[in-house]
Amino acid sequence: MRESVIYQDILQEGIEKRNQEIAIKMINKGINLETIVDVTGLSIEQLQQLQAQQQNTQPE
């Protein structure tokens, strides 16, 4: 049985969100961005955005 387009979209969004969560943990552990790109498949630009978001949400 073929999954619907809506199901595929929801599944892809879930995978993207999980990859972002993994990337945030890796960023917080100090792993370099090139390694995170290789592991998660996210772009450098996406990682830089996540990194900026993390810096803005951390208490000083």
PDBQT receptor file of N, H, CA, C and O in Angstrom, charges set to zero:
ATOM      1  N   MET A   1       0.843  -1.187   0.000  1.00  0.00    +0.000 N 
ATOM      2  CA  MET A   1       0.000   0.000   0.000  1.00  0.00    +0.000 C 
ATOM      3  C   MET A   1       0.885   1.246   0.000  1.00  0.00    +0.000 C 
ATOM      4  O   MET A   1       1.858   1.322   0.751  1.00  0.00    +0.000 OA
ATOM      5  N   ARG A   2       0.549   2.209  -0.834  1.00  0.00    +0.000 N 
ATOM      6  H   ARG A   2      -0.241   2.147  -1.444  1.00  0.00    +0.000 HD
ATOM      7  CA  ARG A   2       1.309   3.451  -0.903  1.00  0.00    +0.000 C 
ATOM      8  C   ARG A   2       0.812   4.432   0.142  1.00  0.00    +0.000 C 
ATOM      9  O   ARG A   2      -0.392   4.601   0.336  1.00  0.00    +0.000 OA
ATOM     10  N   GLU A   3       1.758   5.075   0.811  1.00  0.00    +0.000 N 
ATOM     11  H   GLU A   3       2.736   4.938   0.654  1.00  0.00    +0.000 HD
ATOM     12  CA  GLU A   3       1.388   6.094   1.773  1.00  0.00    +0.000 C 
ATOM     13  C   GLU A   3       0.923   7.342   1.032  1.00  0.00    +0.000 C 
ATOM     14  O   GLU A   3       1.381   7.633  -0.073  1.00  0.00    +0.000 OA
ATOM     15  N   SER A   4       0.028   8.056   1.644  1.00  0.00    +0.000 N 
ATOM     16  H   SER A   4      -0.344   7.820   2.541  1.00  0.00    +0.000 HD
ATOM     17  CA  SER A   4      -0.474   9.279   1.036  1.00  0.00    +0.000 C 
ATOM     18  C   SER A   4       0.596  10.367   1.051  1.00  0.00    +0.000 C 
ATOM     19  O   SER A   4       1.567  10.299   1.804  1.00  0.00    +0.000 OA
ATOM     20  N   VAL A   5       0.397  11.348   0.219  1.00  0.00    +0.000 N 
ATOM     21  H   VAL A   5      -0.392  11.403  -0.393  1.00  0.00    +0.000 HD
ATOM     22  CA  VAL A   5       1.322  12.481   0.150  1.00  0.00    +0.000 C 
ATOM     23  C   VAL A   5       1.354  13.202   1.492  1.00  0.00    +0.000 C 
ATOM     24  O   VAL A   5       2.415  13.635   1.943  1.00  0.00    +0.000 OA
ATOM     25  N   ILE A   6       0.199  13.331   2.128  1.00  0.00    +0.000 N 
ATOM     26  H   ILE A   6      -0.663  12.979   1.762  1.00  0.00    +0.000 HD
ATOM     27  CA  ILE A   6       0.132  13.997   3.430  1.00  0.00    +0.000 C 
ATOM     28  C   ILE A   6       0.950  13.226   4.460  1.00  0.00    +0.000 C 
ATOM     29  O   ILE A   6       1.692  13.819   5.243  1.00  0.00    +0.000 OA
ATOM     30  N   TYR A   7       0.813  11.908   4.456  1.00  0.00    +0.000 N 
ATOM     31  H   TYR A   7       0.211  11.425   3.820  1.00  0.00    +0.000 HD
ATOM     32  CA  TYR A   7       1.592  11.073   5.373  1.00  0.00    +0.000 C 
ATOM     33  C   TYR A   7       3.085  11.271   5.137  1.00  0.00    +0.000 C 
ATOM     34  O   TYR A   7       3.849  11.425   6.090  1.00  0.00    +0.000 OA
ATOM     35  N   GLN A   8       3.498  11.269   3.887  1.00  0.00    +0.000 N 
ATOM     36  H   GLN A   8       2.877  11.144   3.113  1.00  0.00    +0.000 HD
ATOM     37  CA  GLN A   8       4.906  11.463   3.551  1.00  0.00    +0.000 C 
ATOM     38  C   GLN A   8       5.410  12.819   4.028  1.00  0.00    +0.000 C 
ATOM     39  O   GLN A   8       6.529  12.923   4.530  1.00  0.00    +0.000 OA
ATOM     40  N   ASP A   9       4.588  13.861   3.873  1.00  0.00    +0.000 N 
ATOM     41  H   ASP A   9       3.679  13.776   3.465  1.00  0.00    +0.000 HD
ATOM     42  CA  ASP A   9       4.967  15.203   4.337  1.00  0.00    +0.000 C 
ATOM     43  C   ASP A   9       5.141  15.225   5.852  1.00  0.00    +0.000 C 
ATOM     44  O   ASP A   9       6.109  15.788   6.363  1.00  0.00    +0.000 OA
ATOM     45  N   ILE A  10       4.206  14.615   6.563  1.00  0.00    +0.000 N 
ATOM     46  H   ILE A  10       3.419  14.158   6.147  1.00  0.00    +0.000 HD
ATOM     47  CA  ILE A  10       4.274  14.578   8.032  1.00  0.00    +0.000 C 
ATOM     48  C   ILE A  10       5.503  13.793   8.473  1.00  0.00    +0.000 C 
ATOM     49  O   ILE A  10       6.210  14.207   9.392  1.00  0.00    +0.000 OA
ATOM     50  N   LEU A  11       5.758  12.673   7.827  1.00  0.00    +0.000 N 
ATOM     51  H   LEU A  11       5.185  12.336   7.081  1.00  0.00    +0.000 HD
ATOM     52  CA  LEU A  11       6.923  11.861   8.144  1.00  0.00    +0.000 C 
ATOM     53  C   LEU A  11       8.211  12.647   7.913  1.00  0.00    +0.000 C 
ATOM     54  O   LEU A  11       9.117  12.608   8.746  1.00  0.00    +0.000 OA
ATOM     55  N   GLN A  12       8.299  13.350   6.803  1.00  0.00    +0.000 N 
ATOM     56  H   GLN A  12       7.563  13.381   6.127  1.00  0.00    +0.000 HD
ATOM     57  CA  GLN A  12       9.491  14.140   6.493  1.00  0.00    +0.000 C 
ATOM     58  C   GLN A  12       9.692  15.257   7.511  1.00  0.00    +0.000 C 
ATOM     59  O   GLN A  12      10.821  15.524   7.923  1.00  0.00    +0.000 OA
ATOM     60  N   GLU A  13       8.605  15.912   7.919  1.00  0.00    +0.000 N 
ATOM     61  H   GLU A  13       7.688  15.695   7.584  1.00  0.00    +0.000 HD
ATOM     62  CA  GLU A  13       8.704  16.961   8.936  1.00  0.00    +0.000 C 
ATOM     63  C   GLU A  13       9.222  16.389  10.249  1.00  0.00    +0.000 C 
ATOM     64  O   GLU A  13      10.030  17.021  10.929  1.00  0.00    +0.000 OA
ATOM     65  N   GLY A  14       8.760  15.194  10.605  1.00  0.00    +0.000 N 
ATOM     66  H   GLY A  14       8.103  14.680  10.053  1.00  0.00    +0.000 HD
ATOM     67  CA  GLY A  14       9.216  14.548  11.833  1.00  0.00    +0.000 C 
ATOM     68  C   GLY A  14      10.690  14.214  11.779  1.00  0.00    +0.000 C 
ATOM     69  O   GLY A  14      11.410  14.389  12.762  1.00  0.00    +0.000 OA
ATOM     70  N   ILE A  15      11.136  13.734  10.638  1.00  0.00    +0.000 N 
ATOM     71  H   ILE A  15      10.551  13.592   9.840  1.00  0.00    +0.000 HD
ATOM     72  CA  ILE A  15      12.555  13.413  10.468  1.00  0.00    +0.000 C 
ATOM     73  C   ILE A  15      13.396  14.679  10.558  1.00  0.00    +0.000 C 
ATOM     74  O   ILE A  15      14.446  14.688  11.200  1.00  0.00    +0.000 OA
ATOM     75  N   GLU A  16      12.933  15.741   9.917  1.00  0.00    +0.000 N 
ATOM     76  H   GLU A  16      12.080  15.733   9.396  1.00  0.00    +0.000 HD
ATOM     77  CA  GLU A  16      13.654  17.020   9.953  1.00  0.00    +0.000 C 
ATOM     78  C   GLU A  16      13.755  17.545  11.392  1.00  0.00    +0.000 C 
ATOM     79  O   GLU A  16      14.815  18.006  11.816  1.00  0.00    +0.000 OA
ATOM     80  N   LYS A  17      12.655  17.472  12.128  1.00  0.00    +0.000 N 
ATOM     81  H   LYS A  17      11.794  17.098  11.783  1.00  0.00    +0.000 HD
ATOM     82  CA  LYS A  17      12.647  17.944  13.517  1.00  0.00    +0.000 C 
ATOM     83  C   LYS A  17      13.607  17.119  14.375  1.00  0.00    +0.000 C 
ATOM     84  O   LYS A  17      14.336  17.675  15.196  1.00  0.00    +0.000 OA
ATOM     85  N   ARG A  18      13.612  15.809  14.191  1.00  0.00    +0.000 N 
ATOM     86  H   ARG A  18      13.020  15.357  13.523  1.00  0.00    +0.000 HD
ATOM     87  CA  ARG A  18      14.505  14.946  14.956  1.00  0.00    +0.000 C 
ATOM     88  C   ARG A  18      15.968  15.246  14.621  1.00  0.00    +0.000 C 
ATOM     89  O   ARG A  18      16.815  15.281  15.514  1.00  0.00    +0.000 OA
ATOM     90  N   ASN A  19      16.264  15.461  13.340  1.00  0.00    +0.000 N 
ATOM     91  H   ASN A  19      15.576  15.432  12.614  1.00  0.00    +0.000 HD
ATOM     92  CA  ASN A  19      17.626  15.816  12.943  1.00  0.00    +0.000 C 
ATOM     93  C   ASN A  19      18.057  17.126  13.581  1.00  0.00    +0.000 C 
ATOM     94  O   ASN A  19      19.215  17.276  13.972  1.00  0.00    +0.000 OA
ATOM     95  N   GLN A  20      17.134  18.076  13.689  1.00  0.00    +0.000 N 
ATOM     96  H   GLN A  20      16.194  17.954  13.371  1.00  0.00    +0.000 HD
ATOM     97  CA  GLN A  20      17.450  19.348  14.341  1.00  0.00    +0.000 C 
ATOM     98  C   GLN A  20      17.727  19.140  15.828  1.00  0.00    +0.000 C 
ATOM     99  O   GLN A  20      18.640  19.757  16.376  1.00  0.00    +0.000 OA
ATOM    100  N   GLU A  21      16.956  18.287  16.481  1.00  0.00    +0.000 N 
ATOM    101  H   GLU A  21      16.214  17.786  16.036  1.00  0.00    +0.000 HD
ATOM    102  CA  GLU A  21      17.181  17.998  17.902  1.00  0.00    +0.000 C 
ATOM    103  C   GLU A  21      18.545  17.353  18.108  1.00  0.00    +0.000 C 
ATOM    104  O   GLU A  21      19.267  17.697  19.044  1.00  0.00    +0.000 OA
ATOM    105  N   ILE A  22      18.891  16.423  17.237  1.00  0.00    +0.000 N 
ATOM    106  H   ILE A  22      18.305  16.144  16.477  1.00  0.00    +0.000 HD
ATOM    107  CA  ILE A  22      20.205  15.776  17.316  1.00  0.00    +0.000 C 
ATOM    108  C   ILE A  22      21.305  16.803  17.077  1.00  0.00    +0.000 C 
ATOM    109  O   ILE A  22      22.316  16.807  17.780  1.00  0.00    +0.000 OA
ATOM    110  N   ALA A  23      21.113  17.670  16.091  1.00  0.00    +0.000 N 
ATOM    111  H   ALA A  23      20.292  17.666  15.520  1.00  0.00    +0.000 HD
ATOM    112  CA  ALA A  23      22.113  18.696  15.774  1.00  0.00    +0.000 C 
ATOM    113  C   ALA A  23      22.328  19.628  16.967  1.00  0.00    +0.000 C 
ATOM    114  O   ALA A  23      23.467  19.982  17.274  1.00  0.00    +0.000 OA
ATOM    115  N   ILE A  24      21.256  20.026  17.637  1.00  0.00    +0.000 N 
ATOM    116  H   ILE A  24      20.331  19.739  17.388  1.00  0.00    +0.000 HD
ATOM    117  CA  ILE A  24      21.371  20.907  18.797  1.00  0.00    +0.000 C 
ATOM    118  C   ILE A  24      22.205  20.242  19.887  1.00  0.00    +0.000 C 
ATOM    119  O   ILE A  24      23.057  20.888  20.497  1.00  0.00    +0.000 OA
ATOM    120  N   LYS A  25      21.969  18.966  20.133  1.00  0.00    +0.000 N 
ATOM    121  H   LYS A  25      21.277  18.440  19.637  1.00  0.00    +0.000 HD
ATOM    122  CA  LYS A  25      22.757  18.243  21.143  1.00  0.00    +0.000 C 
ATOM    123  C   LYS A  25      24.223  18.188  20.743  1.00  0.00    +0.000 C 
ATOM    124  O   LYS A  25      25.109  18.338  21.584  1.00  0.00    +0.000 OA
ATOM    125  N   MET A  26      24.475  17.975  19.461  1.00  0.00    +0.000 N 
ATOM    126  H   MET A  26      23.755  17.853  18.778  1.00  0.00    +0.000 HD
ATOM    127  CA  MET A  26      25.854  17.914  18.990  1.00  0.00    +0.000 C 
ATOM    128  C   MET A  26      26.529  19.283  19.071  1.00  0.00    +0.000 C 
ATOM    129  O   MET A  26      27.699  19.379  19.443  1.00  0.00    +0.000 OA
ATOM    130  N   ILE A  27      25.801  20.330  18.726  1.00  0.00    +0.000 N 
ATOM    131  H   ILE A  27      24.851  20.252  18.424  1.00  0.00    +0.000 HD
ATOM    132  CA  ILE A  27      26.327  21.695  18.842  1.00  0.00    +0.000 C 
ATOM    133  C   ILE A  27      26.698  21.978  20.294  1.00  0.00    +0.000 C 
ATOM    134  O   ILE A  27      27.769  22.515  20.574  1.00  0.00    +0.000 OA
ATOM    135  N   ASN A  28      25.809  21.615  21.213  1.00  0.00    +0.000 N 
ATOM    136  H   ASN A  28      24.938  21.178  20.986  1.00  0.00    +0.000 HD
ATOM    137  CA  ASN A  28      26.051  21.849  22.643  1.00  0.00    +0.000 C 
ATOM    138  C   ASN A  28      27.248  21.071  23.168  1.00  0.00    +0.000 C 
ATOM    139  O   ASN A  28      27.857  21.470  24.161  1.00  0.00    +0.000 OA
ATOM    140  N   LYS A  29      27.592  19.970  22.517  1.00  0.00    +0.000 N 
ATOM    141  H   LYS A  29      27.098  19.646  21.710  1.00  0.00    +0.000 HD
ATOM    142  CA  LYS A  29      28.758  19.179  22.919  1.00  0.00    +0.000 C 
ATOM    143  C   LYS A  29      30.041  19.661  22.243  1.00  0.00    +0.000 C 
ATOM    144  O   LYS A  29      31.122  19.131  22.500  1.00  0.00    +0.000 OA
ATOM    145  N   GLY A  30      29.913  20.677  21.371  1.00  0.00    +0.000 N 
ATOM    146  H   GLY A  30      29.035  21.107  21.162  1.00  0.00    +0.000 HD
ATOM    147  CA  GLY A  30      31.095  21.263  20.743  1.00  0.00    +0.000 C 
ATOM    148  C   GLY A  30      31.583  20.528  19.507  1.00  0.00    +0.000 C 
ATOM    149  O   GLY A  30      32.720  20.729  19.081  1.00  0.00    +0.000 OA
ATOM    150  N   ILE A  31      30.749  19.683  18.926  1.00  0.00    +0.000 N 
ATOM    151  H   ILE A  31      29.826  19.519  19.272  1.00  0.00    +0.000 HD
ATOM    152  CA  ILE A  31      31.143  18.963  17.715  1.00  0.00    +0.000 C 
ATOM    153  C   ILE A  31      31.126  19.935  16.541  1.00  0.00    +0.000 C 
ATOM    154  O   ILE A  31      30.220  20.762  16.429  1.00  0.00    +0.000 OA
ATOM    155  N   ASN A  32      32.125  19.838  15.668  1.00  0.00    +0.000 N 
ATOM    156  H   ASN A  32      32.860  19.167  15.759  1.00  0.00    +0.000 HD
ATOM    157  CA  ASN A  32      32.217  20.812  14.572  1.00  0.00    +0.000 C 
ATOM    158  C   ASN A  32      31.065  20.643  13.589  1.00  0.00    +0.000 C 
ATOM    159  O   ASN A  32      30.503  19.559  13.435  1.00  0.00    +0.000 OA
ATOM    160  N   LEU A  33      30.733  21.751  12.932  1.00  0.00    +0.000 N 
ATOM    161  H   LEU A  33      31.190  22.631  13.057  1.00  0.00    +0.000 HD
ATOM    162  CA  LEU A  33      29.561  21.797  12.062  1.00  0.00    +0.000 C 
ATOM    163  C   LEU A  33      29.662  20.848  10.875  1.00  0.00    +0.000 C 
ATOM    164  O   LEU A  33      28.651  20.291  10.447  1.00  0.00    +0.000 OA
ATOM    165  N   GLU A  34      30.855  20.653  10.340  1.00  0.00    +0.000 N 
ATOM    166  H   GLU A  34      31.677  21.105  10.688  1.00  0.00    +0.000 HD
ATOM    167  CA  GLU A  34      31.002  19.755   9.194  1.00  0.00    +0.000 C 
ATOM    168  C   GLU A  34      30.611  18.328   9.569  1.00  0.00    +0.000 C 
ATOM    169  O   GLU A  34      29.985  17.626   8.775  1.00  0.00    +0.000 OA
ATOM    170  N   THR A  35      30.974  17.902  10.764  1.00  0.00    +0.000 N 
ATOM    171  H   THR A  35      31.483  18.473  11.409  1.00  0.00    +0.000 HD
ATOM    172  CA  THR A  35      30.603  16.572  11.237  1.00  0.00    +0.000 C 
ATOM    173  C   THR A  35      29.096  16.480  11.417  1.00  0.00    +0.000 C 
ATOM    174  O   THR A  35      28.492  15.467  11.065  1.00  0.00    +0.000 OA
ATOM    175  N   ILE A  36      28.485  17.522  11.959  1.00  0.00    +0.000 N 
ATOM    176  H   ILE A  36      28.976  18.345  12.245  1.00  0.00    +0.000 HD
ATOM    177  CA  ILE A  36      27.039  17.529  12.177  1.00  0.00    +0.000 C 
ATOM    178  C   ILE A  36      26.305  17.467  10.840  1.00  0.00    +0.000 C 
ATOM    179  O   ILE A  36      25.286  16.786  10.724  1.00  0.00    +0.000 OA
ATOM    180  N   VAL A  37      26.816  18.175   9.831  1.00  0.00    +0.000 N 
ATOM    181  H   VAL A  37      27.644  18.728   9.925  1.00  0.00    +0.000 HD
ATOM    182  CA  VAL A  37      26.228  18.119   8.486  1.00  0.00    +0.000 C 
ATOM    183  C   VAL A  37      26.261  16.682   7.978  1.00  0.00    +0.000 C 
ATOM    184  O   VAL A  37      25.266  16.186   7.450  1.00  0.00    +0.000 OA
ATOM    185  N   ASP A  38      27.403  16.010   8.134  1.00  0.00    +0.000 N 
ATOM    186  H   ASP A  38      28.212  16.412   8.563  1.00  0.00    +0.000 HD
ATOM    187  CA  ASP A  38      27.539  14.629   7.669  1.00  0.00    +0.000 C 
ATOM    188  C   ASP A  38      26.563  13.695   8.372  1.00  0.00    +0.000 C 
ATOM    189  O   ASP A  38      25.991  12.805   7.744  1.00  0.00    +0.000 OA
ATOM    190  N   VAL A  39      26.371  13.894   9.672  1.00  0.00    +0.000 N 
ATOM    191  H   VAL A  39      26.836  14.617  10.182  1.00  0.00    +0.000 HD
ATOM    192  CA  VAL A  39      25.522  12.995  10.457  1.00  0.00    +0.000 C 
ATOM    193  C   VAL A  39      24.037  13.256  10.223  1.00  0.00    +0.000 C 
ATOM    194  O   VAL A  39      23.257  12.316  10.069  1.00  0.00    +0.000 OA
ATOM    195  N   THR A  40      23.644  14.529  10.196  1.00  0.00    +0.000 N 
ATOM    196  H   THR A  40      24.278  15.293  10.321  1.00  0.00    +0.000 HD
ATOM    197  CA  THR A  40      22.221  14.867  10.163  1.00  0.00    +0.000 C 
ATOM    198  C   THR A  40      21.668  15.129   8.772  1.00  0.00    +0.000 C 
ATOM    199  O   THR A  40      20.467  14.981   8.542  1.00  0.00    +0.000 OA
ATOM    200  N   GLY A  41      22.535  15.520   7.840  1.00  0.00    +0.000 N 
ATOM    201  H   GLY A  41      23.510  15.641   8.027  1.00  0.00    +0.000 HD
ATOM    202  CA  GLY A  41      22.061  15.894   6.517  1.00  0.00    +0.000 C 
ATOM    203  C   GLY A  41      21.531  17.315   6.442  1.00  0.00    +0.000 C 
ATOM    204  O   GLY A  41      21.062  17.749   5.389  1.00  0.00    +0.000 OA
ATOM    205  N   LEU A  42      21.600  18.039   7.540  1.00  0.00    +0.000 N 
ATOM    206  H   LEU A  42      21.981  17.687   8.395  1.00  0.00    +0.000 HD
ATOM    207  CA  LEU A  42      21.191  19.442   7.540  1.00  0.00    +0.000 C 
ATOM    208  C   LEU A  42      22.287  20.267   6.865  1.00  0.00    +0.000 C 
ATOM    209  O   LEU A  42      23.437  19.837   6.785  1.00  0.00    +0.000 OA
ATOM    210  N   SER A  43      21.923  21.441   6.388  1.00  0.00    +0.000 N 
ATOM    211  H   SER A  43      20.988  21.790   6.453  1.00  0.00    +0.000 HD
ATOM    212  CA  SER A  43      22.904  22.313   5.739  1.00  0.00    +0.000 C 
ATOM    213  C   SER A  43      23.648  23.134   6.789  1.00  0.00    +0.000 C 
ATOM    214  O   SER A  43      23.205  23.258   7.931  1.00  0.00    +0.000 OA
ATOM    215  N   ILE A  44      24.776  23.684   6.383  1.00  0.00    +0.000 N 
ATOM    216  H   ILE A  44      25.135  23.583   5.455  1.00  0.00    +0.000 HD
ATOM    217  CA  ILE A  44      25.545  24.569   7.265  1.00  0.00    +0.000 C 
ATOM    218  C   ILE A  44      24.670  25.746   7.699  1.00  0.00    +0.000 C 
ATOM    219  O   ILE A  44      24.700  26.151   8.861  1.00  0.00    +0.000 OA
ATOM    220  N   GLU A  45      23.894  26.291   6.762  1.00  0.00    +0.000 N 
ATOM    221  H   GLU A  45      23.870  25.962   5.819  1.00  0.00    +0.000 HD
ATOM    222  CA  GLU A  45      23.023  27.430   7.080  1.00  0.00    +0.000 C 
ATOM    223  C   GLU A  45      21.993  27.051   8.149  1.00  0.00    +0.000 C 
ATOM    224  O   GLU A  45      21.734  27.829   9.067  1.00  0.00    +0.000 OA
ATOM    225  N   GLN A  46      21.412  25.866   8.029  1.00  0.00    +0.000 N 
ATOM    226  H   GLN A  46      21.622  25.233   7.284  1.00  0.00    +0.000 HD
ATOM    227  CA  GLN A  46      20.445  25.421   9.036  1.00  0.00    +0.000 C 
ATOM    228  C   GLN A  46      21.116  25.276  10.402  1.00  0.00    +0.000 C 
ATOM    229  O   GLN A  46      20.541  25.643  11.427  1.00  0.00    +0.000 OA
ATOM    230  N   LEU A  47      22.324  24.743  10.406  1.00  0.00    +0.000 N 
ATOM    231  H   LEU A  47      22.791  24.444   9.573  1.00  0.00    +0.000 HD
ATOM    232  CA  LEU A  47      23.044  24.569  11.669  1.00  0.00    +0.000 C 
ATOM    233  C   LEU A  47      23.401  25.915  12.288  1.00  0.00    +0.000 C 
ATOM    234  O   LEU A  47      23.323  26.083  13.505  1.00  0.00    +0.000 OA
ATOM    235  N   GLN A  48      23.791  26.869  11.453  1.00  0.00    +0.000 N 
ATOM    236  H   GLN A  48      23.854  26.732  10.464  1.00  0.00    +0.000 HD
ATOM    237  CA  GLN A  48      24.118  28.192  11.967  1.00  0.00    +0.000 C 
ATOM    238  C   GLN A  48      22.881  28.856  12.573  1.00  0.00    +0.000 C 
ATOM    239  O   GLN A  48      22.981  29.554  13.582  1.00  0.00    +0.000 OA
ATOM    240  N   GLN A  49      21.719  28.640  11.960  1.00  0.00    +0.000 N 
ATOM    241  H   GLN A  49      21.638  28.073  11.140  1.00  0.00    +0.000 HD
ATOM    242  CA  GLN A  49      20.471  29.172  12.514  1.00  0.00    +0.000 C 
ATOM    243  C   GLN A  49      20.167  28.516  13.856  1.00  0.00    +0.000 C 
ATOM    244  O   GLN A  49      19.793  29.198  14.810  1.00  0.00    +0.000 OA
ATOM    245  N   LEU A  50      20.325  27.205  13.932  1.00  0.00    +0.000 N 
ATOM    246  H   LEU A  50      20.628  26.651  13.156  1.00  0.00    +0.000 HD
ATOM    247  CA  LEU A  50      20.091  26.499  15.195  1.00  0.00    +0.000 C 
ATOM    248  C   LEU A  50      21.062  26.980  16.268  1.00  0.00    +0.000 C 
ATOM    249  O   LEU A  50      20.686  27.175  17.424  1.00  0.00    +0.000 OA
ATOM    250  N   GLN A  51      22.310  27.168  15.868  1.00  0.00    +0.000 N 
ATOM    251  H   GLN A  51      22.615  27.010  14.929  1.00  0.00    +0.000 HD
ATOM    252  CA  GLN A  51      23.332  27.643  16.798  1.00  0.00    +0.000 C 
ATOM    253  C   GLN A  51      22.973  29.034  17.326  1.00  0.00    +0.000 C 
ATOM    254  O   GLN A  51      23.113  29.304  18.519  1.00  0.00    +0.000 OA
ATOM    255  N   ALA A  52      22.513  29.909  16.442  1.00  0.00    +0.000 N 
ATOM    256  H   ALA A  52      22.400  29.691  15.473  1.00  0.00    +0.000 HD
ATOM    257  CA  ALA A  52      22.122  31.259  16.852  1.00  0.00    +0.000 C 
ATOM    258  C   ALA A  52      20.912  31.198  17.787  1.00  0.00    +0.000 C 
ATOM    259  O   ALA A  52      20.854  31.932  18.774  1.00  0.00    +0.000 OA
ATOM    260  N   GLN A  53      19.964  30.341  17.487  1.00  0.00    +0.000 N 
ATOM    261  H   GLN A  53      20.011  29.744  16.685  1.00  0.00    +0.000 HD
ATOM    262  CA  GLN A  53      18.802  30.186  18.346  1.00  0.00    +0.000 C 
ATOM    263  C   GLN A  53      19.201  29.699  19.732  1.00  0.00    +0.000 C 
ATOM    264  O   GLN A  53      18.663  30.161  20.738  1.00  0.00    +0.000 OA
ATOM    265  N   GLN A  54      20.143  28.764  19.781  1.00  0.00    +0.000 N 
ATOM    266  H   GLN A  54      20.580  28.388  18.963  1.00  0.00    +0.000 HD
ATOM    267  CA  GLN A  54      20.613  28.240  21.060  1.00  0.00    +0.000 C 
ATOM    268  C   GLN A  54      21.289  29.345  21.883  1.00  0.00    +0.000 C 
ATOM    269  O   GLN A  54      21.093  29.433  23.095  1.00  0.00    +0.000 OA
ATOM    270  N   GLN A  55      22.069  30.169  21.225  1.00  0.00    +0.000 N 
ATOM    271  H   GLN A  55      22.228  30.098  20.240  1.00  0.00    +0.000 HD
ATOM    272  CA  GLN A  55      22.771  31.245  21.927  1.00  0.00    +0.000 C 
ATOM    273  C   GLN A  55      21.785  32.287  22.445  1.00  0.00    +0.000 C 
ATOM    274  O   GLN A  55      22.008  32.879  23.501  1.00  0.00    +0.000 OA
ATOM    275  N   ASN A  56      20.698  32.515  21.711  1.00  0.00    +0.000 N 
ATOM    276  H   ASN A  56      20.516  32.034  20.854  1.00  0.00    +0.000 HD
ATOM    277  CA  ASN A  56      19.697  33.489  22.128  1.00  0.00    +0.000 C 
ATOM    278  C   ASN A  56      18.799  32.993  23.241  1.00  0.00    +0.000 C 
ATOM    279  O   ASN A  56      18.211  33.802  23.959  1.00  0.00    +0.000 OA
ATOM    280  N   THR A  57      18.675  31.680  23.407  1.00  0.00    +0.000 N 
ATOM    281  H   THR A  57      19.153  31.022  22.824  1.00  0.00    +0.000 HD
ATOM    282  CA  THR A  57      17.774  31.137  24.417  1.00  0.00    +0.000 C 
ATOM    283  C   THR A  57      18.484  30.736  25.701  1.00  0.00    +0.000 C 
ATOM    284  O   THR A  57      17.825  30.428  26.694  1.00  0.00    +0.000 OA
ATOM    285  N   GLN A  58      19.804  30.734  25.701  1.00  0.00    +0.000 N 
ATOM    286  H   GLN A  58      20.338  30.984  24.894  1.00  0.00    +0.000 HD
ATOM    287  CA  GLN A  58      20.537  30.364  26.908  1.00  0.00    +0.000 C 
ATOM    288  C   GLN A  58      20.618  31.543  27.857  1.00  0.00    +0.000 C 
ATOM    289  O   GLN A  58      20.903  32.666  27.443  1.00  0.00    +0.000 OA
ATOM    290  N   PRO A  59      20.361  31.282  29.151  1.00  0.00    +0.000 N 
ATOM    291  CA  PRO A  59      20.478  32.367  30.130  1.00  0.00    +0.000 C 
ATOM    292  C   PRO A  59      21.913  32.813  30.294  1.00  0.00    +0.000 C 
ATOM    293  O   PRO A  59      22.842  32.015  30.166  1.00  0.00    +0.000 OA
ATOM    294  N   GLU A  60      22.087  34.071  30.574  1.00  0.00    +0.000 N 
ATOM    295  H   GLU A  60      21.333  34.718  30.678  1.00  0.00    +0.000 HD
ATOM    296  CA  GLU A  60      23.452  34.631  30.706  1.00  0.00    +0.000 C 
ATOM    297  C   GLU A  60      23.920  34.618  32.121  1.00  0.00    +0.000 C 
ATOM    298  O   GLU A  60      25.038  35.050  32.405  1.00  0.00    +0.000 OA
TER     299      GLU A  60
